[in-house]
Amino acid sequence: GSGTHVCGLISVADEVRPAALEVVQALKRLGIAQVVMVSGDNQGTAQAVAAATGVDAFWAELLPEDKARMVEKLARQFGPVAIVGDGVNDAPAMAAATLGIAMGTIGTDAVIETADIALMSDDLTKLPWLIQHARRTLAVIKQNIGFALGLKFVFIVLAATGDATLWMAIAADMGASLLVIANGLRLLRGGK
């Protein structure tokens, strides 16, 4: 610039990922109560990103410790909070969250160590898949526990009445183990 006017201006800004709006909508369809954005960016940039992505609320110009305090506030207001981040500035907020999801974290050790889940790519569409997969996993775990305990109960009753033999119990136990494993392997299908 000269002493009287600006001769040039360079502006640098991250672009909103094309899938961001679709991912926010998918998260809401999955029952996520609030999708909010906590950012270190300036108010104008954060407002533009929030409008483009359809988040429910946003906070801007936050330092890493401010993000952590915001996560704690959201937890008091809404209950369990998951945070998605990709940089070292997100580590304190991840530590404060119920669930921390690190994205595209190759080489960012602080975030990987703090996060509960580390997705090694920055593909936002994996977030709805991750929630669906976690729900399927919990359902399979409950099925397996129910089946195993039910079978144990049947054999306790059979043993008490004198109708169970040791070999029947061993065969049932091994069969139950194989069925539980086969049921768990169903989770490998339908993954991204």
BAPANU-335148 format. One record per atom (N, C-alpha, C, O): x, y, z negated. Coordinates in pm, whole numbers, plus 32768, in hexadecimal, padded with zeros to 4 digits. Example, Ala and Ser with C-alpha at 12.3 -4.5 7.8 and 13.67 -1.06 7.14 Angstrom:
BEGIN
85277DC77CF4
84CE7E3E7CF4
85287EB67CF4
85907EB47CB2
85057F1F7D3C
85577F967D36
850A80037CED
853D80727CDC
***
This chain:
BEGIN
80547F8B8000
800080008000
8058807B8000
80CD80767FDB
801E80E78029
806481678025
803A81AF7FA6
7FEF81777F56
806782287F94
804582737F1C
7FB482A57F1C
7F8382D17EB4
7F70829E7F8F
7EE982D87F96
7E7A82737FB1
7E06828D7F92
7E9C81FF7FEC
7E3281A0800C
7E6A81108010
7EE380FA8014
7E0F80B2800E
7E3580258016
7E45800080A8
7DEC801780F9
7EB87FC780CA
7ED27FA08154
7EA77F108172
7E8E7EEC81E5
7E9F7EC1810C
7E7A7E358120
7E4B7DF7809E
7E667E298031
7E037D8880AC
7DD07D438037
7DD37CAE8053
7DA77C8180BD
7E067C647FF7
7E077BD38003
7DAC7B9C7F96
7DBB7BBE7F20
7D4F7B497FBC
7CF27B0D7F5D
7CFE7A767F67
7D007A3E7FD5
7D067A347EF5
7D1079A47EF2
7C9C796F7E9D
7C84799F7E2E
7C54790E7ED3
7BE478D47E88
7BD378437EB1
7BE6781F7F25
7BAD77F17E50
7B8B77677E6F
7B0477647EB2
7AAA77B17E8F
7AF6770B7F13
7A7576FD7F55
7A2176967F0A
7A5776387ECE
799E76AA7F0D
794376497ED1
794575CC7F28
793775D57FA2
7955755B7EE9
795774DE7F36
78CE74C77F73
786874E07F33
78CA74977FEF
784A74858035
77E9742B7FEA
776F743F7FF2
781B73C97FA2
77C3736A7F5D
7793739B7ED6
774273587E95
77C3740E7EA8
77A8743C7E1F
7712744A7E04
76E2741A7D9D
76C8748B7E5B
7638749E7E46
75F074187E41
759B74017DEB
761373BF7E9D
75D773397EA1
75F572EB7E20
759E72A57DEC
766E72F67DEE
769572AF7D74
764972E57CFC
761A72987CA9
763D736A7CF2
75F273A57C82
756173777C86
752973557C1E
752673747CFC
749B73457D08
749072B17CE3
743072897CA1
74F172607D0C
74F071D17CEA
74FD71BD7C53
74BB71667C1B
7551720D7C12
756072037B81
74DD72247B3A
74B871E37AD8
749872887B6B
741772AD7B30
73AF723E7B45
735F72227AEB
73B172007BBC
735471907BD4
7371711B7B78
731670CE7B57
73EE710C7B4E
741470A07AF4
73F170BF7A63
7409706D7A0A
73B871347A4B
738B715579C5
73ED71A77972
73DA71B478F9
745371DE79B0
74AF72347966
746372B57945
743372FA799F
745772D678C4
740273447898
743473CB78CA
73E5741B78FD
74B273E578BE
74EB746578E7
756E744D792F
75C374017900
757D748C79A2
75FD748A79E9
7631751979E2
75F775747A1F
769D752C7998
76D275B37985
776275B979B4
77A6755379BF
778F763179D0
7817764679FE
785E76A1799A
782D770D797A
78D17675796A
792776C97918
79A776DF7969
79E6767F7996
79CB775C7979
7A35777C79D7
7A9277E779A1
7A6B783C7952
7B0D77E179CE
7B6D784A79B0
7B6A78B87A19
7BAC791E7A0A
7B1D78A17A84
7B1579067AEF
7ACD79837AC0
7A8B79847A58
7ADB79EE7B0F
7A977A6A7AEB
79FF7A5D7AFD
79D07A017B40
79B67AB67AC4
79247AB07AC1
78E87AAA7B4E
788D7A5A7B66
79197AFB7BAB
78E37AFE7C33
78F67A7A7C7C
78997A497CBC
796D7A427C73
798879C27CB4
793479537C77
78F779037CBE
7930794F7BF2
78E278E77BAE
784E78F27BD0
780A788C7BE2
781B796C7BD9
778E79807BFA
7770794D7C87
770879107C9E
77CA79677CE5
77B679397D6F
77B978A07D75
776878637DBA
781778637D2E
782077D17D2D
77A477957CEA
776D77327D1B
777777D17C7E
770077A07C38
768677A67C93
763577497C96
767878137CDD
760678217D38
760D77BA7DA8
75A777847DD1
7685779F7DDA
769577407E49
768076B07E1E
765A765C7E70
769A76917D9F
769376067D72
761075E37D2B
75F0756D7D1B
75C676477D00
7546762C7CBE
755275FF7C2D
74F875BD7BFA
75C176227BEA
75CE75FF7B5D
7568764D7B0B
753876B67B36
754776197A96
74E2765A7A41
751676D879FD
74CA773579E4
759676DB79DE
75D2774F799C
7668774E79B7
76A076E879E0
76A777C079A1
773977C679B0
7772782C794E
7730788B7924
77F17814792B
783D787178DB
78C278847920
78FF7824794F
78F079007926
796979217972
79D179627918
79B7798578A5
7A4979707951
7ABA79B37911
7ADD7974788A
7AFD79BA782A
7AD678EE7884
7AF178A77808
7B8078717806
7BB0783A786A
7BC178807796
7C4278417780
7C2A77AF7759
7BB9778C7736
7C907759775E
7C7B76CD773A
7C3876B876B2
7BE0766376A5
7C627706764D
7C2376F675C9
7B92772775C9
7B4076F5757D
7B73778B761F
7AE777B9762C
7A91774C766A
7A1D773A7643
7AC9770276CA
7A8076947708
7A5F762976A0
79F175F1769F
7ABF760C7649
7AA875A875E1
7A3A75D57582
79E47586755C
7A3C7655755B
79D276897504
794A76837549
78E576677509
7948769D75CC
78CA76987617
78957609761B
781C75F3760F
78ED75A7762C
78C3751A762B
788774F775A3
782074B4759D
78C675247537
7890750A74B1
7807754A749F
77AE750F7462
77F775C274D3
7775760774CC
770A75BA751A
769B75A874EA
772D758D7592
76CF754075E4
76AA74BC75A0
7638748F75A8
770B747F755C
76F074017515
768D741874A3
763473C6748D
769D7487745B
763D74A573F0
75B174BE7429
754D749C73EA
75AB74F9749F
752A751C74DB
74E774A67520
746E74947514
753574557568
74FA73EE75BD
751B735F7594
74DA730275C3
757C734A753E
75A672C3751C
7625729F7568
767A72F57580
7633721F7590
76AF71F575D3
76CC7249764F
76737269769E
774B726C765F
777872C076CE
77E872797718
7847724876DB
77DB7274779C
7847724277F1
788372BA7839
783A73147864
790572BC7845
79477328788F
799B72EC78FD
79DF728678EA
7996732C7970
79E4730279E4
7A4C736F79FE
7A2973E47A0A
7AC873487A07
7B3173AA7A1F
7BA1736E7A70
7BAB72F47A80
7BF673C67AA3
7C6573967AF6
7CEA73D77AD6
7D4C73C37B1E
7CEE74247A6C
7D6B74687A4E
7D8D746579BB
7D3974417968
7E08748B799B
7E3774897911
7DE674EA78BB
7DDB74D67842
7DAD755278F8
7D5A75B178AC
7CDA75717879
7C9875A87820
7CB474FE78B1
7C3974BB7887
7C5074587815
7BEF742677DC
7CCC743C77F2
7CEA73D8778C
7CAC73F77704
7C73739C76C8
7CB3747276D0
7C74748C764E
7BDC74777651
7BA3744475F1
7B9B749D76BE
7B0A748976CA
7AEA73F476D2
7A8673C87699
7B3C73A87716
7B267317771F
7B3472D67696
7AE9727A7673
7B9373077648
7BA572D075C1
7B2B72EE756A
7B0A729F7512
7AE8735E7582
7A7373847533
79F373417563
7991733B751A
79F4730E75DD
797B72D37619
7965724475EA
79C1720175BB
78E9721675F9
78C9718B75DD
790F71317642
794370C7761F
7910715D76BF
794C7111772C
799971717786
796171D377B6
7A187155779C
7A6A71A577F5
7A8871577874
7AB570E5786F
7A6D719778E6
7A8571577968
7AEA71AD79B3
7ACD721E79D8
7B60717579CA
7BC871BB7A14
7BBF71927AA7
7BB1711C7AC6
7BC871F47AFF
7BBD71D97B8E
7C3A72077BD6
7C7072727BBA
7C6871B57C34
7CDA71DB7C86
7D5371FC7C32
7D9772607C4B
7D6F71A97BCE
7DD371CD7B69
7E5C71907B7D
7EA771817B1D
7E7D716C7BF6
7F0171327C0E
7F6B71987BE3
7F7472057C1B
7FBB71717B80
802671C97B52
7FFF72257AE0
8056726B7AAC
7F81722A7AB6
7F5772817A49
7F47722C79CC
7ED8720679A8
7FB57210798A
7FB771B37919
7F5F71E078A6
7F1C718D7868
7F5E72617886
7F1172927814
7E7C72757826
7E38725177C6
7E4A7285789F
7DBC726D78B7
7D9E71D778B7
7D3971AD7880
7DF5718878F3
7DE070F778F6
7DDD70BF7868
7D8A706B7849
7E3870EE7813
7E3F70BB778A
7DC870E77737
7D9D709F76DD
7D91715C7754
7D2271917706
7C9D71587735
7C42714476E5
7C91713E77B7
7C12711077F1
7BF2708177C7
7C4B703077AE
7B71706677C2
7B426FDE77AA
7B436F8E782C
7B5A6F15782B
7B286FD3789A
7B256F95791F
7B7A6FEA797C
7B6C7065797D
7BD16FAC79C9
7C236FF47A2A
7C046FBE7AB5
7C246F4B7AD4
7BC670117B07
7BAE6FED7B93
7C2270297BE2
7C3B70A17BDC
7C676FD67C2B
7CE270037C6B
7CCC704E7CED
7D2D70727D30
7C5070667D12
7C3570BB7D85
7BE071307D56
7BAE71307CE5
7BCF71917DAB
7B7D72047D86
7AF672027DCD
7ABD726B7DEA
7AC4718B7DE9
7A44717A7E2D
79D2718B7DCA
79B871327D78
798D71FD7DD0
7921721A7D72
78AD71B77D7B
786571A47D19
789B71777DEE
782A711A7DFC
783A709F7DA4
77DC70517D93
78B1708C7D6B
78C5701B7D11
788470317C89
78726FD27C3D
786170AD7C69
782670C87BE6
779D70877BD6
778870417B72
773E709A7C31
76BE70527C22
76D16FBB7C24
76906F737BD8
772A6F8A7C79
77466EFA7C7E
777A6ECA7BF6
77536E607BC7
77D26F187BB8
780B6EF47B38
779E6EE67ACD
77A16E897A7D
773F6F417ACC
76D06F3A7A6C
767B6EBE7A86
76586E767A28
765B6EA67B03
760B6E2F7B25
76566DAF7AFF
761A6D527ACA
76D76DAC7B1B
77286D357AFC
772F6D1F7A65
77276CAD7A36
773E6D8A7A19
77426D7E7987
76BE6D487952
76BC6CF578F7
76506D76798B
75CC6D45795F
75BA6CB27983
75846C667933
75E76C8A79FA
75DF6BFC7A21
76356BA879C3
760D6B3C799A
76AB6BDA79A3
77066B91794A
76C76B7C78C1
76CD6B0E7889
768A6BE4788A
76496BD87808
75D66B73780E
75C36B2577B0
758A6B74787B
751C6B147889
75516A85788D
75186A2C784E
75BD6A6E78D6
75F869E778DD
762E69BD7855
761E6949782D
766C6A18780E
769F69F77788
762B69CC772D
7636696976E6
75BE6A177731
754A69F576DE
7510696E7707
74EA691E76B1
75096953778A
74D868D177B8
753168617784
750067FB7753
75B268747790
7611680C7766
760A67F376CF
760D678076A3
7600685C7681
75F5684B75F0
7572680375CD
757167A7757B
7506682E760C
748467ED75F3
7485675A7617
7453670675CC
74BF673A768B
74C566AF76B6
751A665C7657
74F265EF762E
758F668E7635
75EA664375DE
75AD662D7553
75B365BF751D
75746696751A
753766887495
74BC662D7499
74A565DE743E
746D66397504
73F865E27513
742065507519
73E264FC74D9
748765317567
74B564A77573
74EC647474ED
74D4640274C7
753664CA74A5
756964A37421
74F5648473C3
74F964227378
748D64D773C8
741964C17372
73D6643B7392
73B063F17337
73C7641D7414
738A639D743C
73DB632A7402
73A162CA73CF
745F63317409
74B062C373D6
74B462BE733E
74C762527305
74A1632E72FC
749563297269
741662DE7243
7417628B71E7
73A962FB7289
732A62B6726E
73376222728E
730B61CD7241
737462027302
738561747327
73DF612B72C3
73C660B772A2
7447616E7293
74A061307231
7456611B71AC
746860B4716B
7404617B7186
73B9616F7107
735560FC710C
733960BE70A5
731D60E17183
72BC6073718F
73005FEF71B0
72BE5F8671B7
73845FF471C4
73CE5F7971E1
73C45F4E7271
73E55EDB7291
73985FA672CA
73865F837357
73FD5FAA73AF
73FF5F887425
745E5FF17379
74D1601E73C9
754A5FC673AB
75655FA37339
75915FA67415
760F5F5E7402
76815FC07417
766E602B744F
76F55F9B73E9
776B5FF073FB
77876007748F
77A8607774B7
777A5F9F74E1
77965FAD7571
7730600675B6
7752604F7613
76B460017589
764E605D75C2
767260EE75A2
7669614575F8
769C61077526
76C1618F74FD
773B61C1754B
773F62347575
779E6168755C
7817619075A8
77F361AE7639
782162117671
77A261587675
7779616E7701
772861EE770E
773C623A776D
76CE620876B1
767E628276B6
76D562FD76A3
76C1636376E5
773762F47647
778F6366762F
77E2638676AB
77EF63FA76D1
781B631F76E8
786A63357762
7811636877D4
783863C1781F
779B632F77E0
773D635C7847
771563ED7832
770C643B7891
76FC641177B4
76D9649C7795
774C64FA77B8
7736656677EE
77C664D1779A
783A652477BB
7843653C7851
785C65AC787E
782E64D2789F
783364E07931
77C265397965
77D8658879C1
774B652C792C
76DB65817956
76F266147933
76D2666D7982
772A662C78BD
774766B67894
77B066F378F1
77A367677918
781666A77913
787C66D77970
783F66F379FA
785A675B7A36
77ED66967A2B
77AD66AA7AAE
775267247AAC
774E676F7B0E
770C67397A40
76B567AE7A35
7708682E7A37
76E168907A77
7778682F79F2
77D168A379F2
780D68BF7A7A
782269337A9E
782A68557AC5
786568677B4A
780668AC7BAC
783168DF7C13
778668AE7B8C
772668F67BE3
774769897BEC
772369CC7C4D
778E69BD7B87
77B26A4A7B86
78156A6E7BF5
78226AE27C19
785A6A0A7C29
78BB6A257C94
78776A497D17
78B36A887D6E
77F86A227D24
77AF6A437D9E
777A6AD37D94
775B6B037D28
77706B147E05
77336B997E08
778E6C077DD6
775E6C757DB9
780F6BEE7DCB
78696C557D9A
789E6CAD7E09
789E6C877E7F
78CB6D247DE2
79086D817E42
799C6D7E7E30
79E46DC57E77
***
